[in-house]
Amino acid sequence: MQARDQGGVVFDSGGYTADDEIADVADELRQPHANLVTEPSQVVVWELIALDPEGEPTTYLSRMAGVGKDTRLLPKGWRRDGPHAATTAPVGIGNDVDFTAGGDTVSFAVPVGQHGGPATVTAWVHYQTIPPHWVAPMRRIDAVECRTFVAMYDAADKTPETAGVAVRSEGG
């Protein structure tokens, strides 16, 4: 999400770097679920964060012992009493009552209009098949399967896909 007024960009959350990593986030594996965003470092990421046996975030399939966060968007029709609900229920959403089957609502409280004139807020929903922080550990493994996967990953276009965009302008 990006907010601009006559002074330029006044808030930017969820952008990505030239390396296709989330900008301004210290540790992508420790990004909590957000229902209200007030700081650029708070980025809404609907994702699975697995935990290793020590309770630390991991991307190694062989080390996954639990779930610290599972905020992948639920399909329409999902029900808490439905089939496989115990293994597909969201984890780590806190008191986010509007995280429901088919969607989630996120609010942003950002400073706009400080420089006078019109303000424009643009919100994007990006989709990234495999984020760089999931591939990084594979680069250290000396196995033909990992080297092959990393080579294919490196050759692919990793630019996050835009799944949706909304723009709102006020004032001026």
C-alpha positions in Angstrom: 0.0 0.0 0.0 1.3 3.4 -0.9 0.0 6.8 0.0 1.0 10.0 -1.8 0.2 13.6 -1.5 1.8 16.7 -3.1 5.0 16.1 -1.1 5.4 12.7 -2.7 5.2 9.3 -1.0 4.2 9.7 2.6 3.7 6.0 3.4 4.8 2.8 1.7 4.1 -0.7 3.1 4.5 -4.0 1.3 6.7 -2.9 -1.6 9.4 -5.2 -2.8 13.1 -4.9 -3.6 15.0 -5.6 -6.8 15.6 -9.0 -5.3 11.8 -9.6 -4.9 12.0 -9.5 -1.1 9.6 -7.4 0.9 11.0 -4.0 1.4 11.7 -2.6 4.9 11.0 -5.9 6.8 13.8 -7.1 9.0 12.7 -10.8 9.2 10.1 -12.1 6.8 9.7 -15.3 8.8 8.6 -13.2 11.9 6.0 -11.0 10.2 2.8 -11.2 12.4 -0.7 -11.0 11.0 -1.9 -7.4 10.7 -5.4 -6.2 11.0 -4.4 -2.5 11.3 -1.3 -1.2 9.7 0.2 2.0 11.1 3.9 1.6 10.2 5.6 0.8 6.9 7.3 -2.2 8.5 3.9 -3.7 9.2 3.2 -5.7 6.0 0.2 -7.8 5.3 1.3 -11.2 4.2 -1.1 -14.1 4.0 1.2 -17.1 4.4 2.2 -20.2 6.3 5.1 -19.8 8.8 6.2 -23.2 10.1 8.1 -23.8 13.3 10.9 -26.2 14.0 11.1 -28.4 17.1 12.6 -25.5 19.1 9.7 -23.2 18.1 11.8 -21.2 15.7 10.5 -20.3 12.1 11.8 -22.6 9.4 11.5 -23.2 5.7 13.0 -26.7 5.9 10.3 -29.2 5.2 12.2 -31.8 7.2 12.3 -29.5 10.3 8.6 -28.5 10.3 7.1 -29.5 13.7 4.4 -27.0 14.1 2.6 -23.9 12.8 3.3 -20.4 14.1 1.2 -18.6 11.6 -1.2 -19.7 8.9 -3.0 -16.8 7.4 -3.4 -18.2 3.9 -6.7 -16.9 2.7 -9.5 -19.4 3.3 -11.6 -20.6 0.3 -15.2 -19.5 0.0 -17.3 -22.1 1.8 -14.7 -22.9 4.4 -16.4 -23.6 7.8 -15.0 -24.2 11.3 -17.1 -27.3 11.5 -16.3 -28.4 7.9 -14.1 -31.3 6.7 -10.4 -30.9 7.7 -11.2 -27.7 9.7 -8.8 -28.6 12.4 -5.9 -28.7 10.0 -6.9 -25.9 7.7 -8.0 -23.3 10.3 -6.1 -20.1 10.5 -3.4 -19.7 13.1 -2.1 -16.5 14.5 -4.9 -14.1 13.5 -5.5 -12.9 17.0 -8.9 -11.2 17.3 -9.3 -10.5 13.6 -13.0 -11.2 13.4 -13.2 -10.4 9.7 -10.7 -13.1 8.7 -13.3 -15.3 7.2 -13.9 -17.7 4.3 -13.3 -15.9 1.1 -11.4 -12.8 2.4 -9.9 -10.6 5.0 -10.2 -6.8 5.7 -7.2 -4.8 6.6 -7.2 -1.2 7.7 -4.4 1.4 7.2 -4.0 4.5 9.4 -1.5 6.7 7.4 -0.6 10.4 7.3 -1.9 12.0 4.1 -2.7 15.5 3.2 0.1 17.1 5.3 1.3 19.0 2.3 -2.1 20.2 1.1 -3.7 19.2 -2.2 -5.0 15.9 -3.2 -3.9 12.6 -1.7 -3.9 9.2 -3.4 -3.9 5.8 -1.8 -3.1 2.8 -3.9 -3.4 -0.8 -2.5 -2.1 -3.8 -4.3 -2.4 -7.5 -3.6 0.7 -9.3 -4.8 1.1 -13.0 -5.2 4.5 -14.6 -5.0 4.7 -18.4 -5.6 8.0 -18.9 -3.7 9.5 -16.0 -1.8 13.3 -15.7 -1.8 13.5 -16.5 2.0 12.2 -20.0 1.3 14.9 -20.6 -1.4 17.8 -19.1 0.5 18.4 -22.1 2.8 18.5 -24.5 -0.3 21.5 -22.5 -1.6 23.6 -23.9 1.2 22.7 -27.6 0.6 25.0 -29.6 -1.6 22.5 -31.9 -3.2 21.7 -32.3 -6.9 18.0 -31.8 -6.2 18.6 -28.5 -4.4 21.0 -27.2 -7.0 18.6 -28.1 -9.8 15.7 -26.4 -8.1 17.8 -23.3 -7.3 18.9 -23.1 -10.9 15.3 -23.2 -12.1 14.3 -20.7 -9.5 17.1 -18.3 -10.5 16.2 -18.6 -14.2 12.5 -17.8 -13.6 10.8 -14.4 -13.5 10.2 -14.0 -9.8 8.4 -10.6 -10.0 5.4 -10.8 -7.7 2.1 -11.0 -9.7 -0.5 -8.3 -9.1 -3.7 -10.1 -8.1 -5.7 -6.9 -7.4 -5.4 -3.1 -7.1 -7.5 -0.4 -5.7 -7.0 3.4 -5.9 -8.7 6.2 -4.0 -8.0 9.9 -4.3 -9.3 12.6 -1.9 -9.2 16.4 -1.8 -7.6 18.9 -4.1 
